[in-house]
């Protein structure tokens, strides 16, 4: 491995991207040799085949819907009334 062949820089970029992926772009910007390090995209719950978990309970005129994800349709802060 030579210093000028880019291998060390690429490994460092990859390590930084994975280690600080949740912070890059949101709280910090990291630049390595003049190029911005892009955050590692963590694939959490991303599938068109999986529906978000939810439950619904109704008693009389009161109906409560609980969602496992804030991104669930119509959910606000995890609970929709």
mmCIF file of the N, C-alpha and C atoms, coordinates in Angstrom:
data_MODEL
# 
_entry.id   MODEL 
# 
loop_
_atom_site.group_PDB 
_atom_site.id 
_atom_site.type_symbol 
_atom_site.label_atom_id 
_atom_site.label_alt_id 
_atom_site.label_comp_id 
_atom_site.label_asym_id 
_atom_site.label_entity_id 
_atom_site.label_seq_id 
_atom_site.pdbx_PDB_ins_code 
_atom_site.Cartn_x 
_atom_site.Cartn_y 
_atom_site.Cartn_z 
_atom_site.occupancy 
_atom_site.B_iso_or_equiv 
_atom_site.pdbx_formal_charge 
_atom_site.auth_seq_id 
_atom_site.auth_comp_id 
_atom_site.auth_asym_id 
_atom_site.auth_atom_id 
_atom_site.pdbx_PDB_model_num 
ATOM 1   N N  . UNK A 1 1  ? 0.844   -1.175 0.000  1.00 0.00 ? 1  UNK A N  1 
ATOM 2   C CA . UNK A 1 1  ? 0.000   0.000  0.000  1.00 0.00 ? 1  UNK A CA 1 
ATOM 3   C C  . UNK A 1 1  ? 0.892   1.242  0.000  1.00 0.00 ? 1  UNK A C  1 
ATOM 4   N N  . UNK A 1 2  ? 0.643   2.137  -0.940 1.00 0.00 ? 2  UNK A N  1 
ATOM 5   C CA . UNK A 1 2  ? 1.420   3.366  -1.026 1.00 0.00 ? 2  UNK A CA 1 
ATOM 6   C C  . UNK A 1 2  ? 0.562   4.542  -0.572 1.00 0.00 ? 2  UNK A C  1 
ATOM 7   N N  . UNK A 1 3  ? 1.217   5.551  -0.075 1.00 0.00 ? 3  UNK A N  1 
ATOM 8   C CA . UNK A 1 3  ? 0.490   6.713  0.420  1.00 0.00 ? 3  UNK A CA 1 
ATOM 9   C C  . UNK A 1 3  ? -0.225  7.476  -0.689 1.00 0.00 ? 3  UNK A C  1 
ATOM 10  N N  . UNK A 1 4  ? 0.334   7.494  -1.868 1.00 0.00 ? 4  UNK A N  1 
ATOM 11  C CA . UNK A 1 4  ? -0.247  8.296  -2.938 1.00 0.00 ? 4  UNK A CA 1 
ATOM 12  C C  . UNK A 1 4  ? -1.259  7.549  -3.799 1.00 0.00 ? 4  UNK A C  1 
ATOM 13  N N  . UNK A 1 5  ? -1.506  6.275  -3.560 1.00 0.00 ? 5  UNK A N  1 
ATOM 14  C CA . UNK A 1 5  ? -2.430  5.543  -4.436 1.00 0.00 ? 5  UNK A CA 1 
ATOM 15  C C  . UNK A 1 5  ? -3.898  5.703  -4.030 1.00 0.00 ? 5  UNK A C  1 
ATOM 16  N N  . UNK A 1 6  ? -4.171  6.385  -2.930 1.00 0.00 ? 6  UNK A N  1 
ATOM 17  C CA . UNK A 1 6  ? -5.544  6.659  -2.534 1.00 0.00 ? 6  UNK A CA 1 
ATOM 18  C C  . UNK A 1 6  ? -6.184  5.617  -1.643 1.00 0.00 ? 6  UNK A C  1 
ATOM 19  N N  . UNK A 1 7  ? -5.495  4.509  -1.402 1.00 0.00 ? 7  UNK A N  1 
ATOM 20  C CA . UNK A 1 7  ? -6.066  3.431  -0.601 1.00 0.00 ? 7  UNK A CA 1 
ATOM 21  C C  . UNK A 1 7  ? -6.298  3.863  0.841  1.00 0.00 ? 7  UNK A C  1 
ATOM 22  N N  . UNK A 1 8  ? -5.317  4.521  1.425  1.00 0.00 ? 8  UNK A N  1 
ATOM 23  C CA . UNK A 1 8  ? -5.452  4.975  2.813  1.00 0.00 ? 8  UNK A CA 1 
ATOM 24  C C  . UNK A 1 8  ? -6.573  6.000  2.919  1.00 0.00 ? 8  UNK A C  1 
ATOM 25  N N  . UNK A 1 9  ? -6.607  6.938  2.001  1.00 0.00 ? 9  UNK A N  1 
ATOM 26  C CA . UNK A 1 9  ? -7.659  7.966  2.026  1.00 0.00 ? 9  UNK A CA 1 
ATOM 27  C C  . UNK A 1 9  ? -9.038  7.335  1.874  1.00 0.00 ? 9  UNK A C  1 
ATOM 28  N N  . UNK A 1 10 ? -9.170  6.354  0.997  1.00 0.00 ? 10 UNK A N  1 
ATOM 29  C CA . UNK A 1 10 ? -10.464 5.700  0.797  1.00 0.00 ? 10 UNK A CA 1 
ATOM 30  C C  . UNK A 1 10 ? -10.887 4.908  2.033  1.00 0.00 ? 10 UNK A C  1 
ATOM 31  N N  . UNK A 1 11 ? -9.970  4.220  2.648  1.00 0.00 ? 11 UNK A N  1 
ATOM 32  C CA . UNK A 1 11 ? -10.283 3.479  3.871  1.00 0.00 ? 11 UNK A CA 1 
ATOM 33  C C  . UNK A 1 11 ? -10.667 4.428  5.003  1.00 0.00 ? 11 UNK A C  1 
ATOM 34  N N  . UNK A 1 12 ? -9.923  5.529  5.114  1.00 0.00 ? 12 UNK A N  1 
ATOM 35  C CA . UNK A 1 12 ? -10.229 6.523  6.135  1.00 0.00 ? 12 UNK A CA 1 
ATOM 36  C C  . UNK A 1 12 ? -11.605 7.146  5.886  1.00 0.00 ? 12 UNK A C  1 
ATOM 37  N N  . UNK A 1 13 ? -11.893 7.474  4.628  1.00 0.00 ? 13 UNK A N  1 
ATOM 38  C CA . UNK A 1 13 ? -13.188 8.040  4.257  1.00 0.00 ? 13 UNK A CA 1 
ATOM 39  C C  . UNK A 1 13 ? -14.318 7.064  4.611  1.00 0.00 ? 13 UNK A C  1 
ATOM 40  N N  . UNK A 1 14 ? -14.134 5.799  4.312  1.00 0.00 ? 14 UNK A N  1 
ATOM 41  C CA . UNK A 1 14 ? -15.136 4.780  4.606  1.00 0.00 ? 14 UNK A CA 1 
ATOM 42  C C  . UNK A 1 14 ? -15.361 4.632  6.110  1.00 0.00 ? 14 UNK A C  1 
ATOM 43  N N  . UNK A 1 15 ? -14.262 4.611  6.862  1.00 0.00 ? 15 UNK A N  1 
ATOM 44  C CA . UNK A 1 15 ? -14.358 4.480  8.318  1.00 0.00 ? 15 UNK A CA 1 
ATOM 45  C C  . UNK A 1 15 ? -15.058 5.685  8.939  1.00 0.00 ? 15 UNK A C  1 
ATOM 46  N N  . UNK A 1 16 ? -14.702 6.870  8.498  1.00 0.00 ? 16 UNK A N  1 
ATOM 47  C CA . UNK A 1 16 ? -15.351 8.089  9.000  1.00 0.00 ? 16 UNK A CA 1 
ATOM 48  C C  . UNK A 1 16 ? -16.826 8.081  8.649  1.00 0.00 ? 16 UNK A C  1 
ATOM 49  N N  . UNK A 1 17 ? -17.151 7.706  7.416  1.00 0.00 ? 17 UNK A N  1 
ATOM 50  C CA . UNK A 1 17 ? -18.531 7.677  6.949  1.00 0.00 ? 17 UNK A CA 1 
ATOM 51  C C  . UNK A 1 17 ? -19.399 6.749  7.783  1.00 0.00 ? 17 UNK A C  1 
ATOM 52  N N  . UNK A 1 18 ? -18.869 5.578  8.121  1.00 0.00 ? 18 UNK A N  1 
ATOM 53  C CA . UNK A 1 18 ? -19.626 4.606  8.904  1.00 0.00 ? 18 UNK A CA 1 
ATOM 54  C C  . UNK A 1 18 ? -19.694 4.996  10.379 1.00 0.00 ? 18 UNK A C  1 
ATOM 55  N N  . UNK A 1 19 ? -18.599 5.504  10.912 1.00 0.00 ? 19 UNK A N  1 
ATOM 56  C CA . UNK A 1 19 ? -18.540 5.846  12.334 1.00 0.00 ? 19 UNK A CA 1 
ATOM 57  C C  . UNK A 1 19 ? -19.399 7.059  12.671 1.00 0.00 ? 19 UNK A C  1 
ATOM 58  N N  . UNK A 1 20 ? -19.362 8.066  11.831 1.00 0.00 ? 20 UNK A N  1 
ATOM 59  C CA . UNK A 1 20 ? -20.060 9.323  12.116 1.00 0.00 ? 20 UNK A CA 1 
ATOM 60  C C  . UNK A 1 20 ? -21.235 9.567  11.177 1.00 0.00 ? 20 UNK A C  1 
ATOM 61  N N  . UNK A 1 21 ? -21.730 8.513  10.540 1.00 0.00 ? 21 UNK A N  1 
ATOM 62  C CA . UNK A 1 21 ? -22.796 8.646  9.554  1.00 0.00 ? 21 UNK A CA 1 
ATOM 63  C C  . UNK A 1 21 ? -24.052 9.324  10.062 1.00 0.00 ? 21 UNK A C  1 
ATOM 64  N N  . UNK A 1 22 ? -24.386 9.125  11.327 1.00 0.00 ? 22 UNK A N  1 
ATOM 65  C CA . UNK A 1 22 ? -25.589 9.742  11.884 1.00 0.00 ? 22 UNK A CA 1 
ATOM 66  C C  . UNK A 1 22 ? -25.421 11.233 12.146 1.00 0.00 ? 22 UNK A C  1 
ATOM 67  N N  . UNK A 1 23 ? -24.174 11.721 12.187 1.00 0.00 ? 23 UNK A N  1 
ATOM 68  C CA . UNK A 1 23 ? -23.905 13.119 12.493 1.00 0.00 ? 23 UNK A CA 1 
ATOM 69  C C  . UNK A 1 23 ? -23.550 13.939 11.256 1.00 0.00 ? 23 UNK A C  1 
ATOM 70  N N  . UNK A 1 24 ? -22.967 13.276 10.239 1.00 0.00 ? 24 UNK A N  1 
ATOM 71  C CA . UNK A 1 24 ? -22.515 13.985 9.042  1.00 0.00 ? 24 UNK A CA 1 
ATOM 72  C C  . UNK A 1 24 ? -23.728 14.536 8.289  1.00 0.00 ? 24 UNK A C  1 
ATOM 73  N N  . UNK A 1 25 ? -23.658 15.806 7.980  1.00 0.00 ? 25 UNK A N  1 
ATOM 74  C CA . UNK A 1 25 ? -24.741 16.454 7.250  1.00 0.00 ? 25 UNK A CA 1 
ATOM 75  C C  . UNK A 1 25 ? -25.811 17.010 8.168  1.00 0.00 ? 25 UNK A C  1 
ATOM 76  N N  . UNK A 1 26 ? -25.968 16.426 9.335  1.00 0.00 ? 26 UNK A N  1 
ATOM 77  C CA . UNK A 1 26 ? -26.961 16.918 10.297 1.00 0.00 ? 26 UNK A CA 1 
ATOM 78  C C  . UNK A 1 26 ? -26.309 17.890 11.284 1.00 0.00 ? 26 UNK A C  1 
ATOM 79  N N  . UNK A 1 27 ? -25.141 17.516 11.806 1.00 0.00 ? 27 UNK A N  1 
ATOM 80  C CA . UNK A 1 27 ? -24.466 18.345 12.798 1.00 0.00 ? 27 UNK A CA 1 
ATOM 81  C C  . UNK A 1 27 ? -23.065 18.780 12.381 1.00 0.00 ? 27 UNK A C  1 
ATOM 82  N N  . UNK A 1 28 ? -22.409 17.982 11.563 1.00 0.00 ? 28 UNK A N  1 
ATOM 83  C CA . UNK A 1 28 ? -21.039 18.297 11.164 1.00 0.00 ? 28 UNK A CA 1 
ATOM 84  C C  . UNK A 1 28 ? -20.849 18.050 9.670  1.00 0.00 ? 28 UNK A C  1 
ATOM 85  N N  . UNK A 1 29 ? -19.825 18.682 9.129  1.00 0.00 ? 29 UNK A N  1 
ATOM 86  C CA . UNK A 1 29 ? -19.373 18.396 7.773  1.00 0.00 ? 29 UNK A CA 1 
ATOM 87  C C  . UNK A 1 29 ? -17.906 18.022 7.893  1.00 0.00 ? 29 UNK A C  1 
ATOM 88  N N  . UNK A 1 30 ? -17.528 16.893 7.333  1.00 0.00 ? 30 UNK A N  1 
ATOM 89  C CA . UNK A 1 30 ? -16.151 16.420 7.401  1.00 0.00 ? 30 UNK A CA 1 
ATOM 90  C C  . UNK A 1 30 ? -15.578 16.432 5.995  1.00 0.00 ? 30 UNK A C  1 
ATOM 91  N N  . UNK A 1 31 ? -14.425 17.071 5.848  1.00 0.00 ? 31 UNK A N  1 
ATOM 92  C CA . UNK A 1 31 ? -13.758 17.177 4.554  1.00 0.00 ? 31 UNK A CA 1 
ATOM 93  C C  . UNK A 1 31 ? -12.405 16.490 4.662  1.00 0.00 ? 31 UNK A C  1 
ATOM 94  N N  . UNK A 1 32 ? -12.149 15.589 3.727  1.00 0.00 ? 32 UNK A N  1 
ATOM 95  C CA . UNK A 1 32 ? -10.888 14.858 3.695  1.00 0.00 ? 32 UNK A CA 1 
ATOM 96  C C  . UNK A 1 32 ? -10.217 15.107 2.350  1.00 0.00 ? 32 UNK A C  1 
ATOM 97  N N  . UNK A 1 33 ? -9.052  15.714 2.367  1.00 0.00 ? 33 UNK A N  1 
ATOM 98  C CA . UNK A 1 33 ? -8.309  16.062 1.143  1.00 0.00 ? 33 UNK A CA 1 
ATOM 99  C C  . UNK A 1 33 ? -9.162  16.863 0.165  1.00 0.00 ? 33 UNK A C  1 
ATOM 100 N N  . UNK A 1 34 ? -9.957  17.776 0.708  1.00 0.00 ? 34 UNK A N  1 
ATOM 101 C CA . UNK A 1 34 ? -10.756 18.666 -0.135 1.00 0.00 ? 34 UNK A CA 1 
ATOM 102 C C  . UNK A 1 34 ? -12.094 18.110 -0.591 1.00 0.00 ? 34 UNK A C  1 
ATOM 103 N N  . UNK A 1 35 ? -12.409 16.859 -0.261 1.00 0.00 ? 35 UNK A N  1 
ATOM 104 C CA . UNK A 1 35 ? -13.685 16.258 -0.645 1.00 0.00 ? 35 UNK A CA 1 
ATOM 105 C C  . UNK A 1 35 ? -14.524 15.980 0.596  1.00 0.00 ? 35 UNK A C  1 
ATOM 106 N N  . UNK A 1 36 ? -15.793 16.376 0.551  1.00 0.00 ? 36 UNK A N  1 
ATOM 107 C CA . UNK A 1 36 ? -16.689 16.146 1.677  1.00 0.00 ? 36 UNK A CA 1 
ATOM 108 C C  . UNK A 1 36 ? -16.961 14.653 1.833  1.00 0.00 ? 36 UNK A C  1 
ATOM 109 N N  . UNK A 1 37 ? -16.927 14.182 3.061  1.00 0.00 ? 37 UNK A N  1 
ATOM 110 C CA . UNK A 1 37 ? -17.240 12.787 3.362  1.00 0.00 ? 37 UNK A CA 1 
ATOM 111 C C  . UNK A 1 37 ? -18.760 12.663 3.430  1.00 0.00 ? 37 UNK A C  1 
ATOM 112 N N  . UNK A 1 38 ? -19.307 11.736 2.666  1.00 0.00 ? 38 UNK A N  1 
ATOM 113 C CA . UNK A 1 38 ? -20.752 11.508 2.649  1.00 0.00 ? 38 UNK A CA 1 
ATOM 114 C C  . UNK A 1 38 ? -21.124 10.518 3.746  1.00 0.00 ? 38 UNK A C  1 
ATOM 115 N N  . UNK A 1 39 ? -22.270 10.707 4.396  1.00 0.00 ? 39 UNK A N  1 
ATOM 116 C CA . UNK A 1 39 ? -22.656 9.784  5.466  1.00 0.00 ? 39 UNK A CA 1 
ATOM 117 C C  . UNK A 1 39 ? -23.019 8.411  4.930  1.00 0.00 ? 39 UNK A C  1 
ATOM 118 N N  . UNK A 1 40 ? -22.683 7.392  5.691  1.00 0.00 ? 40 UNK A N  1 
ATOM 119 C CA . UNK A 1 40 ? -23.058 6.018  5.375  1.00 0.00 ? 40 UNK A CA 1 
ATOM 120 C C  . UNK A 1 40 ? -24.561 5.885  5.608  1.00 0.00 ? 40 UNK A C  1 
ATOM 121 N N  . UNK A 1 41 ? -25.277 5.390  4.634  1.00 0.00 ? 41 UNK A N  1 
ATOM 122 C CA . UNK A 1 41 ? -26.722 5.220  4.750  1.00 0.00 ? 41 UNK A CA 1 
ATOM 123 C C  . UNK A 1 41 ? -27.014 3.896  5.450  1.00 0.00 ? 41 UNK A C  1 
ATOM 124 N N  . UNK A 1 42 ? -27.603 3.982  6.623  1.00 0.00 ? 42 UNK A N  1 
ATOM 125 C CA . UNK A 1 42 ? -27.927 2.792  7.396  1.00 0.00 ? 42 UNK A CA 1 
ATOM 126 C C  . UNK A 1 42 ? -29.317 2.312  6.997  1.00 0.00 ? 42 UNK A C  1 
ATOM 127 N N  . UNK A 1 43 ? -29.421 1.134  6.414  1.00 0.00 ? 43 UNK A N  1 
ATOM 128 C CA . UNK A 1 43 ? -30.728 0.639  5.961  1.00 0.00 ? 43 UNK A CA 1 
ATOM 129 C C  . UNK A 1 43 ? -31.552 0.100  7.136  1.00 0.00 ? 43 UNK A C  1 
ATOM 130 N N  . UNK A 1 44 ? -32.377 0.965  7.704  1.00 0.00 ? 44 UNK A N  1 
ATOM 131 C CA . UNK A 1 44 ? -33.220 0.571  8.830  1.00 0.00 ? 44 UNK A CA 1 
ATOM 132 C C  . UNK A 1 44 ? -34.665 0.526  8.370  1.00 0.00 ? 44 UNK A C  1 
ATOM 133 N N  . UNK A 1 45 ? -35.238 -0.641 8.378  1.00 0.00 ? 45 UNK A N  1 
ATOM 134 C CA . UNK A 1 45 ? -36.659 -0.794 8.075  1.00 0.00 ? 45 UNK A CA 1 
ATOM 135 C C  . UNK A 1 45 ? -37.063 -0.325 6.696  1.00 0.00 ? 45 UNK A C  1 
ATOM 136 N N  . UNK A 1 46 ? -36.184 -0.363 5.752  1.00 0.00 ? 46 UNK A N  1 
ATOM 137 C CA . UNK A 1 46 ? -36.505 0.101  4.425  1.00 0.00 ? 46 UNK A CA 1 
ATOM 138 C C  . UNK A 1 46 ? -36.856 -1.034 3.483  1.00 0.00 ? 46 UNK A C  1 
ATOM 139 N N  . UNK A 1 47 ? -38.140 -1.351 3.382  1.00 0.00 ? 47 UNK A N  1 
ATOM 140 C CA . UNK A 1 47 ? -38.561 -2.394 2.466  1.00 0.00 ? 47 UNK A CA 1 
ATOM 141 C C  . UNK A 1 47 ? -39.998 -2.127 2.042  1.00 0.00 ? 47 UNK A C  1 
ATOM 142 N N  . UNK A 1 48 ? -40.250 -2.243 0.761  1.00 0.00 ? 48 UNK A N  1 
ATOM 143 C CA . UNK A 1 48 ? -41.617 -2.055 0.273  1.00 0.00 ? 48 UNK A CA 1 
ATOM 144 C C  . UNK A 1 48 ? -42.505 -3.237 0.636  1.00 0.00 ? 48 UNK A C  1 
ATOM 145 N N  . UNK A 1 49 ? -41.893 -4.338 1.083  1.00 0.00 ? 49 UNK A N  1 
ATOM 146 C CA . UNK A 1 49 ? -42.651 -5.534 1.446  1.00 0.00 ? 49 UNK A CA 1 
ATOM 147 C C  . UNK A 1 49 ? -43.082 -5.548 2.913  1.00 0.00 ? 49 UNK A C  1 
ATOM 148 N N  . UNK A 1 50 ? -42.600 -4.584 3.695  1.00 0.00 ? 50 UNK A N  1 
ATOM 149 C CA . UNK A 1 50 ? -42.901 -4.554 5.126  1.00 0.00 ? 50 UNK A CA 1 
ATOM 150 C C  . UNK A 1 50 ? -43.754 -3.338 5.440  1.00 0.00 ? 50 UNK A C  1 
ATOM 151 N N  . UNK A 1 51 ? -44.867 -3.569 6.105  1.00 0.00 ? 51 UNK A N  1 
ATOM 152 C CA . UNK A 1 51 ? -45.725 -2.473 6.543  1.00 0.00 ? 51 UNK A CA 1 
ATOM 153 C C  . UNK A 1 51 ? -45.371 -2.100 7.975  1.00 0.00 ? 51 UNK A C  1 
ATOM 154 N N  . UNK A 1 52 ? -45.481 -0.806 8.329  1.00 0.00 ? 52 UNK A N  1 
ATOM 155 C CA . UNK A 1 52 ? -45.181 -0.423 9.698  1.00 0.00 ? 52 UNK A CA 1 
ATOM 156 C C  . UNK A 1 52 ? -46.172 -1.058 10.673 1.00 0.00 ? 52 UNK A C  1 
ATOM 157 N N  . UNK A 1 53 ? -45.685 -1.429 11.850 1.00 0.00 ? 53 UNK A N  1 
ATOM 158 C CA . UNK A 1 53 ? -46.546 -2.015 12.862 1.00 0.00 ? 53 UNK A CA 1 
ATOM 159 C C  . UNK A 1 53 ? -47.525 -0.996 13.398 1.00 0.00 ? 53 UNK A C  1 
ATOM 160 N N  . UNK A 1 54 ? -48.743 -1.416 13.629 1.00 0.00 ? 54 UNK A N  1 
ATOM 161 C CA . UNK A 1 54 ? -49.731 -0.513 14.199 1.00 0.00 ? 54 UNK A CA 1 
ATOM 162 C C  . UNK A 1 54 ? -50.795 -1.319 14.941 1.00 0.00 ? 54 UNK A C  1 
ATOM 163 N N  . UNK A 1 55 ? -51.506 -0.628 15.798 1.00 0.00 ? 55 UNK A N  1 
ATOM 164 C CA . UNK A 1 55 ? -52.585 -1.247 16.545 1.00 0.00 ? 55 UNK A CA 1 
ATOM 165 C C  . UNK A 1 55 ? -53.669 -0.197 16.723 1.00 0.00 ? 55 UNK A C  1 
ATOM 166 N N  . UNK A 1 56 ? -54.884 -0.640 16.825 1.00 0.00 ? 56 UNK A N  1 
ATOM 167 C CA . UNK A 1 56 ? -56.004 0.287  16.977 1.00 0.00 ? 56 UNK A CA 1 
ATOM 168 C C  . UNK A 1 56 ? -56.919 -0.224 18.077 1.00 0.00 ? 56 UNK A C  1 
ATOM 169 N N  . UNK A 1 57 ? -57.379 0.702  18.889 1.00 0.00 ? 57 UNK A N  1 
ATOM 170 C CA . UNK A 1 57 ? -58.262 0.360  19.993 1.00 0.00 ? 57 UNK A CA 1 
ATOM 171 C C  . UNK A 1 57 ? -59.403 1.363  20.016 1.00 0.00 ? 57 UNK A C  1 
ATOM 172 N N  . UNK A 1 58 ? -60.631 0.886  20.173 1.00 0.00 ? 58 UNK A N  1 
ATOM 173 C CA . UNK A 1 58 ? -61.781 1.785  20.217 1.00 0.00 ? 58 UNK A CA 1 
ATOM 174 C C  . UNK A 1 58 ? -62.734 1.341  21.314 1.00 0.00 ? 58 UNK A C  1 
ATOM 175 N N  . UNK A 1 59 ? -63.156 2.331  22.083 1.00 0.00 ? 59 UNK A N  1 
ATOM 176 C CA . UNK A 1 59 ? -64.176 2.085  23.100 1.00 0.00 ? 59 UNK A CA 1 
ATOM 177 C C  . UNK A 1 59 ? -65.121 3.277  23.087 1.00 0.00 ? 59 UNK A C  1 
ATOM 178 N N  . UNK A 1 60 ? -66.345 3.011  22.714 1.00 0.00 ? 60 UNK A N  1 
ATOM 179 C CA . UNK A 1 60 ? -67.318 4.103  22.587 1.00 0.00 ? 60 UNK A CA 1 
ATOM 180 C C  . UNK A 1 60 ? -66.898 5.057  21.482 1.00 0.00 ? 60 UNK A C  1 
ATOM 181 N N  . UNK A 1 61 ? -66.868 6.345  21.815 1.00 0.00 ? 61 UNK A N  1 
ATOM 182 C CA . UNK A 1 61 ? -66.494 7.373  20.844 1.00 0.00 ? 61 UNK A CA 1 
ATOM 183 C C  . UNK A 1 61 ? -64.991 7.621  20.782 1.00 0.00 ? 61 UNK A C  1 
ATOM 184 N N  . UNK A 1 62 ? -64.227 6.916  21.598 1.00 0.00 ? 62 UNK A N  1 
ATOM 185 C CA . UNK A 1 62 ? -62.777 7.127  21.657 1.00 0.00 ? 62 UNK A CA 1 
ATOM 186 C C  . UNK A 1 62 ? -62.071 6.051  20.848 1.00 0.00 ? 62 UNK A C  1 
ATOM 187 N N  . UNK A 1 63 ? -61.234 6.514  19.918 1.00 0.00 ? 63 UNK A N  1 
ATOM 188 C CA . UNK A 1 63 ? -60.443 5.597  19.102 1.00 0.00 ? 63 UNK A CA 1 
ATOM 189 C C  . UNK A 1 63 ? -58.980 6.013  19.191 1.00 0.00 ? 63 UNK A C  1 
ATOM 190 N N  . UNK A 1 64 ? -58.104 5.061  19.459 1.00 0.00 ? 64 UNK A N  1 
ATOM 191 C CA . UNK A 1 64 ? -56.673 5.321  19.571 1.00 0.00 ? 64 UNK A CA 1 
ATOM 192 C C  . UNK A 1 64 ? -55.944 4.437  18.569 1.00 0.00 ? 64 UNK A C  1 
ATOM 193 N N  . UNK A 1 65 ? -55.028 5.039  17.805 1.00 0.00 ? 65 UNK A N  1 
ATOM 194 C CA . UNK A 1 65 ? -54.182 4.299  16.867 1.00 0.00 ? 65 UNK A CA 1 
ATOM 195 C C  . UNK A 1 65 ? -52.735 4.474  17.294 1.00 0.00 ? 65 UNK A C  1 
ATOM 196 N N  . UNK A 1 66 ? -52.023 3.378  17.451 1.00 0.00 ? 66 UNK A N  1 
ATOM 197 C CA . UNK A 1 66 ? -50.607 3.401  17.813 1.00 0.00 ? 66 UNK A CA 1 
ATOM 198 C C  . UNK A 1 66 ? -49.785 2.919  16.628 1.00 0.00 ? 66 UNK A C  1 
ATOM 199 N N  . UNK A 1 67 ? -48.733 3.666  16.308 1.00 0.00 ? 67 UNK A N  1 
ATOM 200 C CA . UNK A 1 67 ? -47.863 3.326  15.192 1.00 0.00 ? 67 UNK A CA 1 
ATOM 201 C C  . UNK A 1 67 ? -46.452 3.095  15.696 1.00 0.00 ? 67 UNK A C  1 
ATOM 202 N N  . UNK A 1 68 ? -45.746 2.152  15.096 1.00 0.00 ? 68 UNK A N  1 
ATOM 203 C CA . UNK A 1 68 ? -44.375 1.848  15.476 1.00 0.00 ? 68 UNK A CA 1 
ATOM 204 C C  . UNK A 1 68 ? -43.385 2.818  14.863 1.00 0.00 ? 68 UNK A C  1 
ATOM 205 N N  . UNK A 1 69 ? -43.830 3.674  13.954 1.00 0.00 ? 69 UNK A N  1 
ATOM 206 C CA . UNK A 1 69 ? -42.933 4.577  13.258 1.00 0.00 ? 69 UNK A CA 1 
ATOM 207 C C  . UNK A 1 69 ? -43.563 5.943  13.134 1.00 0.00 ? 69 UNK A C  1 
ATOM 208 N N  . UNK A 1 70 ? -42.748 6.997  13.307 1.00 0.00 ? 70 UNK A N  1 
ATOM 209 C CA . UNK A 1 70 ? -43.254 8.347  13.104 1.00 0.00 ? 70 UNK A CA 1 
ATOM 210 C C  . UNK A 1 70 ? -43.551 8.601  11.634 1.00 0.00 ? 70 UNK A C  1 
ATOM 211 N N  . UNK A 1 71 ? -42.958 7.815  10.771 1.00 0.00 ? 71 UNK A N  1 
ATOM 212 C CA . UNK A 1 71 ? -43.174 7.987  9.339  1.00 0.00 ? 71 UNK A CA 1 
ATOM 213 C C  . UNK A 1 71 ? -44.456 7.310  8.872  1.00 0.00 ? 71 UNK A C  1 
ATOM 214 N N  . UNK A 1 72 ? -45.119 6.589  9.786  1.00 0.00 ? 72 UNK A N  1 
ATOM 215 C CA . UNK A 1 72 ? -46.354 5.894  9.425  1.00 0.00 ? 72 UNK A CA 1 
ATOM 216 C C  . UNK A 1 72 ? -47.410 6.902  9.015  1.00 0.00 ? 72 UNK A C  1 
ATOM 217 N N  . UNK A 1 73 ? -48.250 6.494  8.120  1.00 0.00 ? 73 UNK A N  1 
ATOM 218 C CA . UNK A 1 73 ? -49.262 7.374  7.542  1.00 0.00 ? 73 UNK A CA 1 
ATOM 219 C C  . UNK A 1 73 ? -50.173 7.922  8.630  1.00 0.00 ? 73 UNK A C  1 
ATOM 220 N N  . UNK A 1 74 ? -50.222 9.257  8.744  1.00 0.00 ? 74 UNK A N  1 
ATOM 221 C CA . UNK A 1 74 ? -51.118 9.910  9.668  1.00 0.00 ? 74 UNK A CA 1 
ATOM 222 C C  . UNK A 1 74 ? -50.635 9.950  11.104 1.00 0.00 ? 74 UNK A C  1 
ATOM 223 N N  . UNK A 1 75 ? -49.484 9.398  11.389 1.00 0.00 ? 75 UNK A N  1 
ATOM 224 C CA . UNK A 1 75 ? -49.023 9.368  12.784 1.00 0.00 ? 75 UNK A CA 1 
ATOM 225 C C  . UNK A 1 75 ? -48.290 10.657 13.118 1.00 0.00 ? 75 UNK A C  1 
ATOM 226 N N  . UNK A 1 76 ? -48.546 11.153 14.311 1.00 0.00 ? 76 UNK A N  1 
ATOM 227 C CA . UNK A 1 76 ? -47.829 12.304 14.820 1.00 0.00 ? 76 UNK A CA 1 
ATOM 228 C C  . UNK A 1 76 ? -47.290 11.942 16.180 1.00 0.00 ? 76 UNK A C  1 
ATOM 229 N N  . UNK A 1 77 ? -45.997 11.974 16.321 1.00 0.00 ? 77 UNK A N  1 
ATOM 230 C CA . UNK A 1 77 ? -45.300 11.620 17.540 1.00 0.00 ? 77 UNK A CA 1 
ATOM 231 C C  . UNK A 1 77 ? -45.662 10.216 18.007 1.00 0.00 ? 77 UNK A C  1 
ATOM 232 N N  . UNK A 1 78 ? -45.939 9.304  17.092 1.00 0.00 ? 78 UNK A N  1 
ATOM 233 C CA . UNK A 1 78 ? -46.160 7.925  17.422 1.00 0.00 ? 78 UNK A CA 1 
ATOM 234 C C  . UNK A 1 78 ? -47.587 7.593  17.802 1.00 0.00 ? 78 UNK A C  1 
ATOM 235 N N  . UNK A 1 79 ? -48.441 8.610  18.058 1.00 0.00 ? 79 UNK A N  1 
ATOM 236 C CA . UNK A 1 79 ? -49.820 8.354  18.454 1.00 0.00 ? 79 UNK A CA 1 
ATOM 237 C C  . UNK A 1 79 ? -50.729 9.257  17.641 1.00 0.00 ? 79 UNK A C  1 
ATOM 238 N N  . UNK A 1 80 ? -51.777 8.706  17.085 1.00 0.00 ? 80 UNK A N  1 
ATOM 239 C CA . UNK A 1 80 ? -52.760 9.503  16.344 1.00 0.00 ? 80 UNK A CA 1 
ATOM 240 C C  . UNK A 1 80 ? -54.129 9.290  16.963 1.00 0.00 ? 80 UNK A C  1 
ATOM 241 N N  . UNK A 1 81 ? -54.860 10.360 17.157 1.00 0.00 ? 81 UNK A N  1 
ATOM 242 C CA . UNK A 1 81 ? -56.216 10.285 17.729 1.00 0.00 ? 81 UNK A CA 1 
ATOM 243 C C  . UNK A 1 81 ? -57.227 10.673 16.689 1.00 0.00 ? 81 UNK A C  1 
# 
